[in-house]
Amino acid sequence: LVRAFVQRPAGVHAMLALALRDRGAHEALVCDGRRWSYAELDDHASRIAGGLAARGIEAGDRVAMFIANRPEFVFLLFALQRLGAIAVPIGVREVRAGLTYLLNQCTAKAIVFDADLAQRIPDVREVPTLLLRIALGTAPGAESFADLAAAPRHAGLPAATNEHATAVILYTSGTTGNPKGAMLTHFNLAHSVLHYQACMKLDMDDRSALAVPASHVTGLVAIILAMVHVGGTVVIVPAFKAAEFVDLIERERITHTLMVPAMYTLCLMTEQFARRDLMTWRIGGYGGAPMPVATIDALAQSLPQLVLINAYGATETTSPVTMMPAGLTREHADSVGVALPCAHIIVIDEQGVEVPPGETGELWIGGPMVVPGYWDNPSATAASFTAGHWHSGDLGSVDASGFVRIFDRKKDMLNRGGFKVYSVEVENALMAMPGVVEAAVIGRPCPVLGERVHAFLYAPDLARDAAAVSSHCAARLADYKVPETLTW
């Protein structure tokens, strides 16, 4: 049993159907100055669904989306949901070998891809199930997406939705072994968009900038589906460039987005940031890494109306699991917030026993947004899920007040002569140094201590002074945690 929202969308297509009913003439998508209403979004999706159906795509078929941030990604996503097919978004940085594995693993029947990625598309010998190749643009051996989109509207009714059926497969990064395809159900997706709506207070007047990849769980769920659910507007950013993004916020009156902390830092570093009217921007969600306190303070000074909200989650949790309550980001800068209304987080030690509040262990996450498992991979599912809880692999704690802290990945903890060093703690200290944009800490092999702390820094405007870095860290960390070597 899981805690769930009683009132929830029946599925992904139902989100669009409701927006179409109530907000048909409202702006749904914006990209490079072009605009589409919800009625136009639905028309494009219906025509693409008709074209796919005419080419044999049916409910349950897997269709890969090898597409960058562009309107066609959204059109295709909802076309597939109309048919009851399963969307398989894949990041456009994937190489041919990796793409071949993913397509075979989910036995994809079709792929829609950007024409400039054509060289990475495997042939029929490499992926025998891949019967349909459709290019956005012109590519040898592929049909034209324009022809597909020119088809008559889909004649049939939208596919009946079983809310526990898979709507989307998203592949994990595969840091160990091959990537695994998390099965995001309609039930999972409905609860994530409801969490975003409730905890970020989203409504139909919000305009959200899609600056992270649409193929990632954050872009797909936090931006695209969350906005469609509330009847808001998705402003698509084809490629993030900080100066242009700041201009976009003013021009399109952006109210909401989710990005990684480094993107906020880069925005602050632009000349435009202080010159543009950014007062419409009210919600700045972030995740994937800690937000430097210096960045939090700088944003608070420049944009007092902007509420920064840390959100922690993963592909397997359909993101998110926690959020920082509004107004508490600075006070609890070392925390990722508290569990969302339907989330259940427990902390488990190495013996599989739940530990008391404040103690460290692996975070196990339960709730209606947790996926049921991995596509066609029962062994990986059995290893990663217990009693409805997903084993996150993150070491952390939950204090008596419910604030969740993440210390490190379970497999990324350094062992320096028997002393445990959480790389994220050192990274947080480094990120607090003015001028540091990104920091990553790893263990450097040592024949005596096993590992020593090594840091990678990206600080383009900072003098390369190792002594200054050491001094900065020594004031904040135990001596054995201070980086001994640096790569600039």
The 8 nearest C-alpha neighbors of each residue, nearest first, counted from 0:
[[1, 2, 366, 387, 3, 367, 386, 365],
 [2, 0, 366, 3, 367, 341, 365, 342],
 [1, 3, 341, 366, 0, 367, 4, 342],
 [4, 2, 341, 1, 5, 367, 190, 366],
 [5, 3, 6, 7, 190, 2, 341, 193],
 [4, 6, 7, 3, 2, 8, 190, 193],
 [5, 7, 4, 8, 3, 9, 193, 189],
 [6, 8, 4, 5, 189, 9, 190, 193],
 [9, 7, 10, 189, 13, 14, 6, 11],
 [10, 8, 13, 162, 7, 160, 185, 11],
 [11, 9, 185, 13, 8, 12, 162, 160],
 [10, 12, 14, 13, 185, 80, 15, 9],
 [11, 13, 14, 15, 80, 10, 81, 16],
 [12, 14, 16, 10, 11, 15, 9, 8],
 [13, 15, 228, 11, 12, 17, 16, 8],
 [16, 14, 18, 12, 13, 17, 19, 227],
 [17, 15, 13, 19, 18, 14, 20, 12],
 [16, 18, 20, 19, 14, 15, 13, 21],
 [19, 17, 15, 230, 22, 21, 20, 16],
 [20, 18, 23, 16, 22, 17, 37, 21],
 [21, 19, 17, 18, 22, 23, 16, 15],
 [20, 22, 18, 19, 23, 17, 230, 16],
 [23, 21, 18, 25, 19, 24, 20, 230],
 [22, 24, 19, 38, 37, 25, 20, 21],
 [25, 23, 36, 22, 37, 38, 26, 19],
 [26, 24, 22, 36, 23, 37, 27, 230],
 [25, 27, 36, 35, 232, 28, 37, 24],
 [26, 28, 232, 36, 37, 35, 233, 25],
 [29, 27, 233, 35, 232, 34, 234, 26],
 [28, 30, 34, 234, 33, 235, 233, 32],
 [31, 29, 235, 33, 32, 234, 34, 28],
 [32, 30, 33, 29, 235, 236, 237, 34],
 [31, 33, 30, 29, 34, 251, 234, 235],
 [34, 32, 30, 29, 31, 35, 28, 70],
 [35, 33, 29, 28, 32, 30, 26, 36],
 [36, 34, 28, 39, 27, 26, 40, 29],
 [37, 35, 26, 27, 39, 25, 38, 24],
 [38, 36, 23, 40, 27, 39, 19, 41],
 [37, 39, 23, 41, 36, 40, 19, 42],
 [38, 40, 42, 36, 37, 41, 35, 43],
 [41, 39, 37, 43, 42, 38, 36, 44],
 [40, 42, 44, 38, 39, 43, 45, 37],
 [43, 41, 39, 45, 44, 40, 38, 46],
 [42, 44, 46, 40, 45, 41, 74, 39],
 [45, 43, 78, 74, 41, 47, 42, 46],
 [44, 46, 48, 152, 42, 153, 43, 47],
 [47, 45, 152, 49, 43, 150, 48, 151],
 [48, 46, 148, 50, 44, 49, 45, 147],
 [49, 47, 78, 45, 51, 46, 50, 153],
 [48, 50, 153, 46, 52, 47, 152, 51],
 [51, 49, 147, 47, 53, 150, 48, 52],
 [50, 52, 54, 48, 53, 56, 49, 47],
 [51, 53, 56, 55, 49, 54, 50, 48],
 [54, 52, 50, 51, 55, 49, 56, 48],
 [55, 53, 51, 52, 56, 50, 131, 49],
 [54, 56, 52, 53, 57, 51, 50, 131],
 [57, 55, 52, 51, 54, 60, 58, 84],
 [58, 56, 60, 84, 55, 59, 82, 52],
 [57, 59, 83, 84, 82, 60, 56, 158],
 [58, 60, 84, 85, 83, 57, 61, 165],
 [61, 59, 84, 58, 57, 85, 56, 108],
 [60, 62, 107, 85, 108, 86, 84, 59],
 [63, 61, 109, 86, 110, 107, 87, 108],
 [62, 64, 87, 110, 88, 65, 86, 109],
 [63, 65, 88, 111, 66, 87, 89, 110],
 [66, 64, 112, 89, 91, 111, 63, 88],
 [65, 67, 112, 64, 113, 91, 72, 68],
 [66, 68, 69, 91, 65, 237, 212, 213],
 [69, 67, 237, 213, 212, 235, 236, 66],
 [68, 70, 71, 72, 67, 237, 235, 30],
 [71, 69, 72, 73, 74, 30, 68, 28],
 [72, 70, 74, 73, 69, 75, 66, 76],
 [71, 73, 70, 75, 74, 69, 76, 66],
 [74, 72, 76, 71, 70, 75, 77, 69],
 [75, 73, 44, 71, 76, 72, 77, 43],
 [76, 74, 78, 72, 73, 77, 71, 79],
 [77, 75, 73, 79, 78, 74, 72, 80],
 [76, 78, 80, 79, 75, 74, 44, 81],
 [79, 77, 44, 48, 75, 81, 80, 76],
 [78, 80, 84, 82, 77, 81, 76, 75],
 [79, 81, 83, 77, 82, 78, 12, 84],
 [82, 80, 157, 78, 79, 83, 158, 12],
 [83, 81, 79, 80, 84, 158, 58, 157],
 [82, 84, 58, 80, 158, 81, 59, 79],
 [85, 83, 58, 59, 60, 79, 82, 80],
 [86, 84, 61, 166, 167, 59, 60, 62],
 [85, 87, 167, 62, 61, 88, 63, 168],
 [86, 88, 63, 168, 64, 62, 167, 169],
 [89, 87, 64, 214, 63, 86, 65, 169],
 [90, 88, 65, 214, 64, 91, 87, 63],
 [89, 91, 92, 214, 93, 65, 88, 215],
 [90, 92, 93, 65, 67, 66, 89, 116],
 [93, 91, 90, 94, 89, 65, 67, 116],
 [92, 94, 91, 90, 98, 97, 95, 89],
 [95, 93, 97, 96, 98, 119, 92, 91],
 [94, 96, 119, 98, 97, 99, 120, 121],
 [97, 95, 99, 98, 94, 100, 119, 121],
 [96, 98, 100, 99, 94, 95, 93, 101],
 [97, 99, 95, 101, 100, 96, 94, 102],
 [100, 98, 96, 102, 97, 101, 95, 121],
 [99, 101, 97, 103, 98, 102, 104, 96],
 [100, 102, 104, 98, 103, 99, 97, 105],
 [103, 101, 107, 99, 104, 105, 100, 106],
 [104, 102, 106, 100, 101, 105, 126, 99],
 [103, 105, 101, 102, 106, 100, 375, 107],
 [104, 106, 107, 103, 102, 101, 61, 374],
 [107, 105, 103, 104, 102, 128, 108, 61],
 [106, 108, 61, 102, 105, 109, 62, 129],
 [107, 109, 129, 128, 130, 61, 62, 60],
 [110, 108, 131, 62, 129, 107, 132, 130],
 [109, 111, 63, 132, 62, 64, 133, 112],
 [110, 112, 133, 64, 134, 65, 132, 63],
 [113, 111, 65, 134, 66, 135, 114, 64],
 [112, 114, 135, 66, 115, 116, 134, 65],
 [113, 115, 136, 117, 116, 134, 135, 138],
 [114, 116, 113, 117, 118, 138, 136, 112],
 [117, 115, 114, 113, 118, 119, 112, 120],
 [116, 118, 114, 119, 120, 115, 138, 113],
 [119, 117, 116, 120, 115, 95, 121, 114],
 [118, 120, 95, 117, 116, 121, 94, 98],
 [119, 121, 117, 118, 95, 122, 116, 98],
 [122, 120, 125, 99, 119, 126, 95, 123],
 [121, 123, 125, 124, 126, 120, 127, 129],
 [122, 124, 127, 126, 125, 129, 121, 128],
 [125, 123, 122, 126, 127, 121, 128, 129],
 [124, 126, 123, 122, 121, 127, 99, 103],
 [125, 127, 123, 128, 124, 129, 103, 122],
 [126, 128, 123, 129, 124, 125, 130, 103],
 [129, 127, 108, 126, 106, 130, 107, 103],
 [130, 128, 108, 109, 127, 126, 107, 131],
 [131, 129, 108, 128, 109, 132, 127, 123],
 [130, 132, 109, 129, 110, 108, 133, 141],
 [133, 131, 141, 110, 109, 111, 142, 134],
 [132, 134, 142, 111, 141, 143, 144, 110],
 [135, 133, 112, 114, 143, 136, 144, 113],
 [136, 134, 113, 144, 114, 112, 143, 137],
 [135, 137, 114, 134, 143, 138, 113, 144],
 [136, 138, 114, 134, 143, 135, 139, 141],
 [137, 139, 114, 141, 134, 117, 140, 136],
 [140, 138, 141, 137, 117, 142, 134, 114],
 [139, 141, 138, 142, 132, 133, 137, 134],
 [142, 140, 132, 133, 139, 138, 134, 143],
 [141, 143, 133, 134, 132, 144, 140, 146],
 [142, 144, 145, 134, 146, 133, 135, 141],
 [143, 145, 147, 135, 146, 134, 133, 148],
 [144, 146, 148, 143, 147, 149, 135, 136],
 [147, 145, 149, 143, 144, 148, 150, 142],
 [146, 148, 144, 50, 145, 149, 150, 47],
 [147, 149, 47, 145, 146, 150, 46, 144],
 [150, 148, 146, 147, 145, 46, 151, 47],
 [149, 151, 50, 46, 148, 147, 49, 152],
 [152, 150, 46, 49, 153, 149, 50, 154],
 [151, 153, 46, 45, 49, 154, 150, 42],
 [152, 154, 49, 45, 48, 155, 46, 151],
 [155, 153, 152, 156, 49, 151, 45, 157],
 [156, 154, 153, 157, 158, 49, 152, 82],
 [155, 157, 158, 154, 153, 81, 159, 82],
 [158, 156, 81, 82, 159, 155, 83, 12],
 [159, 157, 83, 82, 81, 160, 156, 58],
 [158, 160, 157, 161, 83, 156, 81, 82],
 [161, 159, 162, 158, 10, 9, 83, 164],
 [160, 162, 164, 163, 159, 185, 10, 9],
 [161, 163, 185, 186, 164, 160, 10, 9],
 [162, 164, 161, 184, 186, 185, 165, 187],
 [165, 163, 184, 161, 162, 166, 185, 160],
 [164, 166, 184, 183, 182, 167, 185, 163],
 [165, 167, 85, 184, 185, 183, 164, 86],
 [168, 166, 86, 183, 85, 165, 87, 182],
 [167, 169, 182, 87, 181, 180, 183, 86],
 [170, 168, 181, 180, 87, 88, 167, 171],
 [171, 169, 180, 179, 178, 181, 168, 172],
 [170, 172, 178, 179, 173, 180, 169, 314],
 [171, 173, 174, 178, 170, 179, 177, 175],
 [172, 174, 178, 177, 175, 171, 176, 179],
 [175, 173, 172, 176, 178, 177, 171, 179],
 [174, 176, 173, 177, 178, 172, 179, 171],
 [177, 175, 173, 174, 178, 179, 172, 379],
 [176, 178, 173, 179, 175, 174, 172, 100],
 [179, 177, 173, 171, 172, 170, 176, 180],
 [180, 178, 170, 171, 373, 181, 177, 173],
 [179, 181, 170, 373, 374, 169, 168, 182],
 [180, 182, 373, 169, 168, 315, 170, 372],
 [183, 181, 168, 165, 373, 370, 374, 372],
 [182, 184, 167, 165, 370, 166, 168, 187],
 [185, 183, 165, 187, 166, 186, 164, 163],
 [184, 186, 10, 162, 188, 187, 166, 189],
 [187, 185, 162, 184, 189, 188, 163, 190],
 [188, 186, 368, 184, 185, 190, 189, 367],
 [189, 187, 185, 191, 190, 186, 184, 192],
 [190, 188, 186, 192, 191, 187, 8, 185],
 [191, 189, 193, 188, 187, 192, 368, 194],
 [190, 192, 194, 188, 193, 189, 368, 195],
 [191, 193, 225, 195, 194, 189, 190, 196],
 [194, 192, 196, 190, 191, 195, 197, 189],
 [193, 195, 191, 197, 192, 196, 198, 190],
 [196, 194, 192, 193, 198, 199, 197, 191],
 [195, 197, 201, 193, 200, 194, 199, 198],
 [198, 196, 200, 194, 195, 199, 193, 201],
 [197, 199, 195, 200, 196, 194, 322, 324],
 [198, 200, 201, 195, 196, 197, 282, 194],
 [201, 199, 197, 196, 198, 202, 195, 282],
 [200, 202, 196, 199, 205, 229, 197, 203],
 [203, 201, 229, 204, 205, 200, 231, 196],
 [204, 202, 231, 230, 229, 205, 201, 226],
 [203, 205, 202, 231, 206, 232, 230, 201],
 [206, 204, 231, 203, 254, 202, 207, 232],
 [207, 205, 232, 253, 254, 231, 233, 255],
 [206, 208, 255, 233, 256, 234, 253, 254],
 [209, 207, 234, 256, 210, 235, 233, 253],
 [208, 210, 235, 236, 211, 234, 222, 218],
 [209, 211, 236, 208, 239, 212, 235, 258],
 [210, 212, 218, 209, 258, 213, 217, 215],
 [213, 211, 214, 215, 218, 68, 210, 67],
 [212, 214, 218, 219, 215, 68, 211, 67],
 [213, 215, 88, 212, 90, 89, 219, 218],
 [216, 214, 218, 217, 212, 213, 219, 90],
 [215, 217, 219, 218, 220, 314, 317, 214],
 [218, 216, 221, 215, 220, 219, 222, 318],
 [219, 217, 213, 222, 215, 212, 216, 211],
 [218, 220, 213, 216, 223, 217, 215, 222],
 [219, 221, 224, 217, 222, 216, 218, 223],
 [222, 220, 217, 225, 218, 219, 223, 224],
 [221, 223, 218, 225, 220, 226, 224, 219],
 [224, 222, 219, 226, 225, 220, 227, 233],
 [225, 223, 220, 227, 226, 228, 222, 219],
 [224, 226, 192, 228, 221, 222, 227, 223],
 [227, 225, 231, 229, 228, 224, 223, 230],
 [226, 228, 230, 224, 229, 225, 231, 15],
 [227, 229, 14, 225, 226, 230, 224, 18],
 [230, 228, 203, 226, 202, 227, 231, 225],
 [231, 229, 203, 227, 18, 228, 226, 22],
 [232, 230, 203, 226, 205, 229, 204, 206],
 [231, 233, 27, 206, 28, 26, 226, 207],
 [234, 232, 28, 207, 206, 235, 208, 27],
 [235, 233, 29, 208, 28, 207, 209, 30],
 [234, 236, 209, 30, 29, 233, 208, 237],
 [235, 237, 210, 209, 238, 239, 234, 68],
 [238, 236, 68, 69, 235, 239, 67, 210],
 [239, 237, 236, 240, 210, 68, 211, 67],
 [238, 240, 210, 241, 236, 244, 237, 243],
 [241, 239, 243, 242, 244, 238, 245, 266],
 [240, 242, 244, 266, 243, 265, 245, 239],
 [243, 241, 245, 244, 269, 240, 271, 246],
 [244, 242, 246, 245, 240, 241, 247, 239],
 [243, 245, 247, 241, 246, 242, 240, 248],
 [244, 246, 248, 242, 247, 243, 241, 272],
 [247, 245, 243, 244, 249, 248, 250, 242],
 [248, 246, 244, 250, 245, 249, 251, 243],
 [249, 247, 253, 245, 246, 252, 251, 250],
 [248, 250, 252, 247, 277, 246, 276, 251],
 [249, 251, 247, 252, 248, 246, 253, 245],
 [250, 252, 253, 248, 249, 247, 234, 206],
 [253, 251, 249, 248, 250, 279, 254, 206],
 [252, 254, 248, 206, 251, 280, 207, 255],
 [255, 253, 280, 281, 206, 279, 205, 207],
 [256, 254, 207, 282, 253, 280, 283, 206],
 [255, 257, 207, 208, 283, 284, 258, 282],
 [258, 256, 284, 285, 283, 259, 255, 221],
 [259, 257, 285, 211, 284, 262, 260, 256],
 [258, 260, 285, 286, 261, 262, 287, 288],
 [261, 259, 290, 263, 262, 285, 258, 264],
 [260, 262, 264, 263, 259, 265, 436, 437],
 [263, 261, 265, 260, 264, 259, 266, 258],
 [264, 262, 266, 260, 261, 265, 267, 259],
 [263, 265, 261, 267, 262, 266, 294, 268],
 [264, 266, 268, 262, 267, 263, 241, 261],
 [267, 265, 241, 263, 268, 264, 269, 262],
 [266, 268, 264, 265, 269, 272, 263, 298],
 [267, 269, 265, 266, 264, 270, 272, 241],
 [270, 268, 271, 266, 267, 272, 242, 265],
 [269, 271, 272, 273, 268, 274, 242, 267],
 [272, 270, 274, 269, 273, 275, 242, 245],
 [273, 271, 274, 270, 269, 275, 267, 245],
 [272, 274, 271, 275, 270, 301, 269, 267],
 [275, 273, 271, 272, 276, 270, 277, 246],
 [274, 276, 272, 277, 271, 273, 249, 246],
 [275, 277, 249, 278, 274, 279, 273, 248],
 [278, 276, 249, 279, 280, 275, 248, 302],
 [277, 279, 280, 276, 304, 302, 281, 305],
 [278, 280, 254, 277, 252, 281, 253, 249],
 [281, 279, 254, 278, 253, 277, 305, 255],
 [280, 282, 305, 254, 304, 306, 279, 255],
 [283, 281, 255, 306, 305, 280, 307, 284],
 [284, 282, 307, 256, 306, 257, 255, 308],
 [283, 285, 257, 308, 307, 309, 256, 282],
 [286, 284, 258, 309, 257, 259, 310, 260],
 [287, 285, 310, 288, 259, 309, 311, 258],
 [286, 288, 259, 289, 285, 311, 260, 312],
 [289, 287, 286, 290, 260, 259, 285, 423],
 [290, 288, 291, 427, 260, 286, 287, 333],
 [289, 291, 260, 292, 288, 294, 295, 332],
 [292, 290, 294, 293, 430, 431, 289, 295],
 [291, 293, 295, 294, 431, 296, 290, 332],
 [292, 294, 296, 291, 295, 431, 297, 433],
 [293, 295, 297, 291, 292, 296, 298, 264],
 [296, 294, 292, 298, 293, 297, 299, 291],
 [297, 295, 299, 293, 294, 298, 292, 300],
 [298, 296, 294, 300, 299, 295, 293, 301],
 [299, 297, 301, 295, 300, 296, 302, 294],
 [300, 298, 303, 296, 302, 297, 301, 295],
 [299, 301, 297, 298, 302, 303, 296, 295],
 [300, 302, 298, 299, 297, 303, 273, 296],
 [303, 301, 299, 304, 305, 298, 300, 278],
 [304, 302, 299, 305, 300, 301, 298, 306],
 [303, 305, 302, 281, 306, 278, 280, 299],
 [306, 304, 281, 302, 303, 282, 280, 307],
 [307, 305, 282, 281, 283, 304, 308, 325],
 [308, 306, 283, 284, 282, 305, 328, 309],
 [309, 307, 284, 323, 283, 310, 285, 306],
 [308, 310, 285, 323, 322, 335, 286, 284],
 [311, 309, 322, 286, 321, 285, 319, 308],
 [312, 310, 321, 319, 320, 286, 335, 322],
 [311, 313, 319, 318, 320, 316, 310, 321],
 [314, 312, 318, 316, 315, 317, 319, 311],
 [313, 315, 317, 316, 216, 318, 171, 181],
 [316, 314, 313, 370, 317, 181, 369, 318],
 [315, 317, 369, 318, 313, 368, 314, 370],
 [316, 318, 314, 315, 368, 313, 319, 187],
 [319, 317, 312, 316, 313, 320, 314, 191],
 [318, 320, 312, 311, 321, 310, 317, 316],
 [321, 319, 312, 311, 339, 338, 318, 342],
 [322, 320, 338, 337, 339, 311, 336, 310],
 [323, 321, 310, 336, 309, 337, 324, 335],
 [336, 322, 324, 309, 308, 337, 335, 325],
 [325, 323, 327, 322, 326, 336, 308, 337],
 [326, 324, 327, 323, 306, 308, 328, 307],
 [325, 327, 328, 324, 306, 329, 307, 323],
 [326, 328, 330, 329, 325, 324, 331, 323],
 [329, 327, 331, 332, 330, 326, 323, 307],
 [328, 330, 332, 331, 327, 295, 292, 326],
 [331, 329, 327, 328, 332, 326, 333, 334],
 [330, 332, 328, 333, 334, 329, 327, 336],
 [331, 333, 329, 328, 334, 330, 292, 290],
 [334, 332, 331, 404, 335, 289, 405, 330],
 [335, 333, 404, 336, 331, 332, 403, 402],
 [336, 334, 309, 403, 404, 311, 323, 310],
 [323, 337, 335, 322, 402, 334, 321, 403],
 [336, 338, 402, 321, 401, 322, 403, 323],
 [337, 339, 321, 342, 320, 340, 322, 343],
 [338, 340, 342, 321, 341, 320, 337, 322],
 [341, 339, 342, 338, 194, 2, 343, 3],
 [340, 342, 2, 339, 366, 3, 343, 367],
 [343, 341, 366, 339, 338, 340, 365, 320],
 [342, 344, 365, 364, 366, 345, 341, 338],
 [345, 343, 364, 363, 365, 342, 362, 346],
 [344, 346, 363, 362, 347, 364, 353, 343],
 [347, 345, 362, 360, 361, 353, 354, 363],
 [346, 348, 353, 360, 361, 352, 351, 354],
 [349, 347, 360, 351, 350, 352, 353, 361],
 [348, 350, 351, 347, 360, 352, 361, 353],
 [351, 349, 348, 352, 347, 353, 360, 354],
 [350, 352, 348, 349, 347, 353, 361, 346],
 [353, 351, 347, 348, 350, 354, 349, 346],
 [352, 354, 347, 346, 348, 345, 351, 355],
 [353, 355, 346, 347, 358, 352, 348, 356],
 [356, 354, 358, 357, 353, 346, 397, 398],
 [357, 355, 398, 399, 397, 358, 354, 396],
 [356, 358, 398, 396, 397, 355, 359, 399],
 [357, 359, 356, 396, 355, 354, 360, 397],
 [360, 358, 396, 395, 394, 357, 346, 361],
 [359, 361, 348, 347, 346, 394, 395, 362],
 [360, 362, 394, 347, 346, 393, 392, 395],
 [363, 361, 346, 391, 393, 345, 394, 395],
 [364, 362, 390, 345, 389, 388, 344, 391],
 [365, 363, 344, 388, 389, 343, 362, 345],
 [364, 366, 388, 343, 387, 342, 369, 344],
 [365, 367, 342, 1, 368, 369, 341, 343],
 [368, 366, 369, 187, 1, 3, 190, 341],
 [367, 369, 187, 316, 366, 317, 190, 191],
 [370, 368, 316, 367, 366, 315, 365, 317],
 [369, 371, 372, 315, 183, 182, 316, 368],
 [372, 370, 369, 182, 373, 387, 183, 184],
 [373, 371, 380, 370, 181, 182, 374, 384],
 [374, 372, 181, 180, 376, 380, 182, 179],
 [373, 375, 180, 376, 182, 181, 372, 105],
 [376, 374, 377, 373, 105, 104, 180, 372],
 [375, 377, 374, 373, 379, 378, 380, 179],
 [378, 376, 380, 379, 381, 375, 373, 372],
 [377, 379, 381, 380, 376, 382, 383, 373],
 [380, 378, 382, 381, 377, 376, 383, 373],
 [379, 381, 377, 372, 383, 378, 382, 373],
 [382, 380, 378, 379, 383, 384, 377, 385],
 [381, 383, 379, 380, 384, 378, 385, 390],
 [384, 382, 380, 390, 381, 389, 379, 385],
 [385, 383, 389, 388, 381, 380, 390, 382],
 [386, 384, 388, 387, 389, 383, 381, 390],
 [387, 385, 388, 384, 389, 365, 0, 381],
 [386, 388, 385, 365, 384, 389, 366, 371],
 [389, 387, 365, 364, 385, 384, 386, 363],
 [388, 390, 384, 364, 363, 383, 391, 365],
 [391, 389, 363, 383, 392, 384, 388, 362],
 [390, 392, 393, 362, 363, 389, 361, 364],
 [391, 393, 409, 390, 408, 361, 394, 362],
 [394, 392, 408, 391, 409, 361, 362, 407],
 [395, 393, 361, 360, 407, 409, 406, 408],
 [394, 396, 405, 406, 404, 359, 360, 361],
 [395, 397, 359, 404, 357, 358, 403, 398],
 [396, 398, 403, 357, 402, 356, 401, 404],
 [397, 399, 357, 356, 401, 400, 402, 396],
 [398, 400, 356, 401, 357, 397, 402, 355],
 [401, 399, 398, 402, 397, 337, 356, 403],
 [400, 402, 398, 399, 337, 397, 403, 338],
 [403, 401, 337, 336, 398, 397, 400, 334],
 [404, 402, 397, 334, 336, 335, 396, 337],
 [403, 405, 334, 395, 396, 335, 397, 406],
 [404, 406, 395, 407, 394, 393, 403, 396],
 [407, 405, 395, 394, 421, 423, 404, 424],
 [408, 406, 394, 421, 423, 393, 405, 409],
 [407, 409, 393, 411, 410, 394, 392, 412],
 [408, 410, 392, 393, 394, 411, 407, 412],
 [411, 409, 408, 412, 392, 407, 393, 413],
 [412, 410, 408, 409, 413, 407, 422, 421],
 [411, 413, 421, 410, 420, 409, 407, 422],
 [414, 412, 420, 442, 419, 415, 411, 421],
 [413, 415, 419, 418, 417, 450, 416, 420],
 [416, 414, 450, 418, 417, 448, 451, 449],
 [415, 417, 448, 418, 414, 449, 450, 447],
 [416, 418, 415, 414, 419, 448, 449, 413],
 [419, 417, 415, 414, 416, 420, 479, 413],
 [420, 418, 414, 413, 417, 415, 421, 412],
 [419, 421, 413, 412, 422, 480, 414, 418],
 [422, 420, 412, 423, 407, 424, 406, 413],
 [421, 423, 425, 440, 424, 420, 426, 407],
 [422, 424, 426, 425, 421, 407, 427, 406],
 [425, 423, 427, 426, 422, 421, 428, 406],
 [424, 426, 428, 422, 427, 423, 429, 480],
 [425, 427, 423, 429, 428, 424, 438, 439],
 [428, 426, 430, 424, 425, 429, 423, 431],
 [429, 427, 425, 431, 426, 430, 472, 424],
 [428, 430, 426, 431, 427, 432, 425, 438],
 [429, 431, 427, 432, 291, 428, 435, 426],
 [430, 432, 428, 429, 291, 293, 292, 433],
 [431, 433, 430, 429, 435, 434, 471, 428],
 [434, 432, 435, 431, 293, 430, 461, 436],
 [433, 435, 461, 458, 460, 436, 432, 459],
 [434, 436, 458, 430, 433, 437, 432, 457],
 [435, 437, 458, 457, 261, 434, 264, 430],
 [438, 436, 457, 435, 456, 261, 430, 439],
 [439, 437, 456, 455, 426, 457, 430, 429],
 [438, 440, 455, 454, 426, 456, 441, 437],
 [441, 439, 454, 422, 453, 455, 426, 438],
 [442, 440, 453, 452, 443, 454, 422, 439],
 [441, 443, 452, 450, 451, 413, 453, 444],
 [442, 444, 451, 450, 453, 452, 445, 441],
 [445, 443, 450, 449, 442, 451, 446, 448],
 [444, 446, 449, 450, 447, 448, 451, 443],
 [447, 445, 449, 448, 444, 450, 451, 443],
 [446, 448, 445, 449, 416, 450, 444, 415],
 [449, 447, 416, 450, 445, 415, 446, 451],
 [448, 450, 445, 446, 447, 444, 415, 416],
 [451, 449, 444, 445, 415, 443, 442, 448],
 [450, 452, 443, 442, 415, 445, 453, 444],
 [451, 453, 482, 442, 483, 443, 441, 454],
 [452, 454, 484, 482, 441, 440, 485, 443],
 [455, 453, 440, 485, 439, 482, 486, 456],
 [454, 456, 486, 439, 438, 485, 487, 440],
 [457, 455, 438, 487, 437, 458, 486, 454],
 [456, 458, 437, 436, 487, 435, 459, 438],
 [457, 459, 435, 461, 436, 434, 460, 456],
 [460, 458, 461, 457, 434, 435, 436, 462],
 [461, 459, 458, 434, 462, 435, 457, 463],
 [462, 460, 458, 434, 459, 463, 435, 433],
 [463, 461, 464, 460, 459, 458, 465, 434],
 [464, 462, 461, 465, 487, 458, 467, 468],
 [463, 465, 467, 466, 462, 468, 461, 469],
 [466, 464, 468, 467, 469, 463, 485, 484],
 [465, 467, 469, 468, 464, 470, 471, 463],
 [468, 466, 470, 464, 465, 469, 471, 463],
 [467, 469, 471, 465, 466, 470, 472, 464],
 [470, 468, 466, 472, 471, 467, 473, 465],
 [469, 471, 467, 473, 468, 472, 466, 474],
 [470, 472, 468, 469, 474, 473, 467, 475],
 [473, 471, 469, 475, 474, 470, 476, 481],
 [474, 472, 470, 476, 475, 471, 469, 481],
 [473, 475, 472, 471, 476, 470, 477, 469],
 [476, 474, 472, 473, 428, 471, 477, 481],
 [477, 475, 473, 472, 480, 474, 478, 481],
 [476, 478, 480, 479, 473, 481, 475, 474],
 [477, 479, 480, 481, 476, 473, 472, 482],
 [478, 480, 477, 481, 415, 418, 476, 420],
 [481, 479, 478, 477, 476, 420, 482, 452],
 [480, 482, 478, 479, 472, 473, 483, 476],
 [483, 481, 452, 453, 484, 454, 480, 469],
 [482, 484, 452, 453, 481, 485, 451, 469],
 [485, 483, 453, 482, 454, 452, 486, 465],
 [486, 484, 454, 453, 455, 487, 483, 482],
 [485, 487, 455, 456, 454, 484, 453, 457],
 [486, 456, 455, 457, 485, 463, 458, 454]]
